[in-house]
């Protein structure tokens, strides 16, 4: 395979340059592509890579419990390795067309399990090593639970905005954007008998999507307006271009709320022997970015809805 063909295949394994983050493009995506190519040769599925990443991420959490620099460095390496697998599973899925809703859910669950183990390790570690937290053991647990709930919402909304952007950039085939209306219909049509795991998975995914939609009322109004005006799904290219122009500057915020900057803050706090600082970063910095991102995106959606109703894109 020549260099030009390899470059083309690598680029095809990416979601979109609009939504890719600089650190991913420079580091994780090339490594992920190498893992994906190896997995394809060996017949390894994307879901198998995701499951492997779960064990690596949990191993990182265990290593972060210890107040030992070199053990913590091993934990950092394991978490970086886990995220390279997280990149590889999506790239392999795009290379081999092995898409599935279960794979998408499993991909999200893997990150949750990584950070659950990391949060648990930080709490147990602080209760042993910190004079304040050992004297007030409940405090770090309350902070961790609050930070974890915020983390889940931050990651969910970053993913939702990214998928919405991809929907207008690449269409339905290039996006994993769903709606609760369609998901609930599919849930109602799916029998429990013979489809227990599929229906249970669909229940969780429907509620996950509903939680994303609940924070984006203006976006949902825009989606309804588009369905009413273009029932055949043929949204004018002029609208797609305008949405991309307005949405593109917000993609950097979705990337900040994803793994890379979060992990940098985590690694810094672990190496500084003050793991609790990571929770402060999530609660203060990342929540501020989330609120700003939601407000900006809702304003864009209201503007575009008004322009659609005024006939600008007819």
N, C-alpha and C positions, 0 to 999 in steps of 0.2 A: 504494500500500500504506500503510495507516494505521499509527500508532505502535504500537498494540496488536498488530497482526499481525506487524509487524517484530520486536517484542520476543519474541513467541512463536516466530517462525522462528529468531531468534538463540539462544534457549534450547534449541531442539530440536537445534541444531548442536553443543551441548556434550555431553560424555560423561555427566557427572553433577556436580551441585554438591558432592556428597560428596567427589569426587576432584579437583576443580579447585583450583588454588593461587591465592592472593590476587593475586599479580602477574599471573598469566595472565588472571584475570577483569577486572582493572583495565586491562590493557594489551594483551597478546598476543591474547586471544580476540576483542575488538572489531576489532582490526586484521585478524586472520585471517579474521573473518567478512566484512569488506569485500573482502578479496582473493578469498574463496570466491565471493561474489556476482558479482564481476567475471568470475571464471573460468567460472562457470556460464553467464553471458551469452555469453562468447566461445567456449564449447565446449571449454575446457581441462580435461583430466582431472586427478584427484588425483595420479596418478603423475607427470605432467608437472610439476606444482608441486613435488613432492618432488625431482625431478631438478634443477630450477632452484635449489632450496635447497642442493643439494650444491655447485654452482659458487659460490654466494655464501659458503658456509661455508669452502670451500677458499681463496677469495679473502681471507677474514678471516685464515686461518692465514698466508698469504703476507705480509699487512700486519703481522702481529705479529712477523715476523722482524726488521724494521727497528727500530733503536733511535732512533726519531723520534716525538715526541709526536703530531704531526698525522697521520702515516701510521697510527699505532696507533689514533687516534680513528676513522679511516676503517675500520679493521679491526673496531672495536667496532660501528660502524653496520652493516657488512656482516653480522656475526654476528647482530645483532638482527633485521635484515631476513630472514636465513635462517630464524631461529626463527619469525618471523611467517608465513613460508611453510610451515614445519613444522606450525604450528597450522592454517593454511588448508587443507592437504591433508586432514587428518582431518575438519575441519568440512564441507568440500565432499563428502567421501565419505558423511558422514551425511546431508547435504542431498539428495544425488542417489542414495543407496543403491548407490554404486559400491564395495562392499566386495570385497576380495580378499586372499588370504594373501600373494601377491606384493607387494601394496601395503603390507601390514603389515611384511613383511621389508625392503622397500625403505626404508620409513620409519625402521626401526632402523639400516640400513646408512648412511643419510644422516648421522645423528648421529655414527656411527663415523668416517666420512670427514672430517667437520668437525674432529673432535678429533685424528684422526691427523695432519692437516696442521698443526694448532695445536701438538701435541706436537713434531713434527719442527721447526717454526719455533723453538720455545722452546729446543730442544737446540742447534740450529745457532747461535742468537743467543747463548746463554750461553757456548758454546765460543769465541765471538769477543769478547764484551764483559766476561766475568767472568775475573778473574785466577786464581781457584781452579779453575774448570771448564776454562779453557784449558790449565791445567797438568795437570789430571787429566780428560782428555776423556771417559774411559769412565764416570765417576761419573754425570754427568747422563743418559747413555743408559740406565744401569741403573735409575736412579730413574724415568725416563720410562716404561720398559717395565713396571716394577712398578706404577706409578700407572695406566698404561693398562689393565692386566689387572684391577686393582681397580675402575677406572671401569666396565669392561664388566660386571663382576659386580654392582656397585651399581645400574647402570641396569636390568639384567635383573631383579633382584629387586624393585626399585621397581615396574616394569611388571607383574610377576607378582602382587604383592600387590594392586595396583590392579585388575587384571582379576578376581582372586578376589572382591574386594569388590563389583565391578559384577555378577558372576555372581549373587550372592545379592540384590543390590538390584534388578536389572533382568531377571534370567534369562539364558538362553543368547543371546537376540537382542541384548541390551545389553552383552554381554561377548565378548572374544576369547580366553577361557580354553580351552586345549587340553590334551590328555593324550598322553603318549608311546605309550600302548597303542593309542589310535585312530590316531595319526600313523604308527606302525610298520605297522599293518594296512593303512593307505592306501598307504604306501610299497611294501609287498609286492605290493599289487594293481595298482600303476601300472607299466606296461611302459616300458622305456627307449626302445624304438622308437616314434618319433612323439611322445614326451613327455619328451625329454631334459632340457630346461630345467626343466620342471615337477617332474620327479623329483629333479633335482639340488637345486632350491630346497627341496623337501620334506625331503631328507636334511639340509641345513643347519638347517632349522627344527626338525626332530625332535631333533637334537643340542642345539640351543639350549634347547628345552623340557626335555629330559632334565637339562641342567645346572641349570635352575631347580628342578626337582623334587628333585634330589639334596641341596639345602640345606633342604628342607622336609619331612622325614619325617613329622612329626606332621600336617601339612596333607594329605599323601597318605593317611595312615591315616583322617583325617576324610572325605576324598572317597570312599574305599572303603566306609566305614561307611554313608555316605549312599546310595551305590548299592545296597548290600545291603538297607537298610531301606526305601528308596523307589525300586525299580527302574523305576517309571514316570516318575521325575524330579520328582514332585510333592512337593517338600520343604515341610513345613508353614510357614505364614507366621510362626508364633511362633518357629521356628528362624531364619528369615531376619531377623526383627526383632532377635533376640538377637545374631546374628552381626554385624549392622550396628552395634548399640550397642557391642559390644566392639572391632570393627575400626575404627570411625570415628576414634577418637583417634590411631590409627597412620598415618592418611593424611597427616598433616603431615610425617611422616618420609619417606614415599615422595616427597613433593613436594620436600623438601630434597635428596634424592638425584637428582632430575631436573635440568632445565636451569637454572632461574632462579638459585638460590643458587650453583650451580656457576659460572655465568657471571659473577655479581657478584664472586666471589673471583678469577676469571680477570682480569676487567677491572681490579680493584684492584691485582693483582700486576703487570700489564702497565704500568699508569700509574705505579706506584711504581718502575718500572725494575728490578724483582726478579721476573722471571717464574717462577723456581724455587719461589717461595712457593706458587704454585698447586698444584704437585705435593705440597708438604707439607700443604696443605689437604685434598687428596684422600686422602692416605695416613693422616693422623691423624684429622681431624675426620669426614670422610665414612665412613671405615671403622668408626669408633666408633659412628656412627649406624646403619650397616648391621648390625653385630653386635647392638646393642640391639634393633633392629626385628625381626630374625630370632628372637631369643630370646623377645621379647614375643609375637610372632605364633604361635610354636610352642606357647607356654604356653596361649594362647587355644584353639588347635585341640585340644590334649590335654584341656582342660576340657570343650569341647563334645562331644568324642567320648565321654568318660565319661558326660556327661548323656544323650546319645543312647542309650548302652547301658543306662542306668538307666531308660529309658522316659519321660524328662521331656517329650519333644515328641510323644508318641503321641496 
